[in-house]
Amino acid sequence: MKAVDIRAMSVDLLGDELAKLKKEQFNLRFQKATGQLEKTSRVKEVRRDIARVKTIARQKAAEAKA
């Protein structure tokens, strides 16, 4: 997911996207523990997407305060 796409989302959508990514991260960790994970690079992608969403959500919250 690109930062441009994330910036276009509203704060509510960012929260929904964050929840979806965290659920996917949990499922990936579970698959890794059971040896069923096929695409190991997806773990890194999801972790970085979570960081992007959190960063942009924080920036939008700071803009709303100012």
C-alpha positions in Angstrom: 0.0 0.0 0.0 1.3 3.4 -1.0 1.4 6.4 1.3 -0.5 8.4 -1.3 -3.4 6.0 -1.0 -3.3 6.1 2.8 -3.3 9.9 2.8 -6.5 10.0 0.7 -8.4 8.0 3.4 -10.4 9.6 6.2 -9.6 9.1 9.9 -12.4 6.5 10.2 -11.1 4.6 7.2 -7.6 4.6 8.6 -8.8 3.0 11.8 -10.6 0.3 9.8 -7.5 -0.3 7.7 -5.3 -0.5 10.8 -7.6 -3.1 12.3 -7.6 -5.1 9.1 -3.8 -5.0 8.9 -3.4 -6.1 12.5 -5.8 -9.0 12.0 -3.7 -10.0 8.9 -0.5 -9.7 10.9 -2.0 -12.0 13.5 -3.0 -14.6 10.9 0.5 -14.4 9.3 2.2 -15.0 12.6 -0.1 -17.9 13.3 0.6 -19.4 9.9 4.4 -19.0 10.5 4.1 -20.8 13.9 2.3 -23.7 12.3 4.6 -23.9 9.3 1.9 -22.9 6.8 3.3 -19.5 5.7 4.2 -19.5 2.1 5.0 -15.9 1.3 7.3 -14.9 4.2 7.9 -11.4 2.7 4.2 -10.5 3.4 5.0 -10.3 7.1 7.4 -7.4 6.5 5.0 -5.7 4.1 2.2 -5.8 6.6 4.4 -4.5 9.4 5.5 -1.5 7.3 1.9 -0.9 6.2 0.8 -0.7 9.8 3.6 1.8 10.5 2.5 3.9 7.5 -1.1 3.9 8.6 -0.2 4.8 12.2 2.1 7.6 11.1 -0.4 9.2 8.7 -3.2 8.9 11.3 -1.0 10.7 13.8 -0.2 13.4 11.3 -3.9 13.9 10.6 -4.7 14.1 14.3 -2.0 16.7 14.8 -3.4 18.8 11.9 -6.9 18.6 13.3 -5.6 20.0 16.7 -3.7 22.8 15.1 
